[in-house]
Amino acid sequence: MHGPTPKKIHEELARLMREQVESLANRTYLGITPEELNLERKRLQRIREVSADYLEVLKALSRPSGEKQP
């Protein structure tokens, strides 16, 4: 398999999610600056990308050996 392992992808996704939850909690109590809002948007986009990558890797691992992608 090429690219990051499922474990590495999972770790990145978990880290991004923790950062997002912390950001949302801070926003609730402290407000948010335009810069922080931009970082949140970028982080959400990265969460979407990493989630898609993770699902693709899991899907590939669940295929029997030798079966090609559709």
GIMOSUL-V309258 format. One record per backbone hydrogen bond with DSSP energy under -0.5 kcal/mol. CO is the residue of the C=O (numbers start at 1). NH is the residue of the N-H. If there is no record, write none. Layout:
co: (CO/CO)
nh: (NH/NH)
This chain:
co: (5/6/7/8/9/10/11/12/13/14/15/16/17/18/19/20/21/22/23/24/25/26/26/27/33/34/35/36/37/38/39/40/41/42/43/44/45/46/47/48/49/50/51/52/53/54/55/56/57/58/59/60/64)
nh: (9/10/11/12/13/14/15/16/17/18/19/20/21/22/23/24/25/26/27/28/29/30/31/31/37/38/39/40/41/42/43/44/45/46/47/48/49/50/51/52/53/54/55/56/57/58/59/60/61/62/63/63/67)
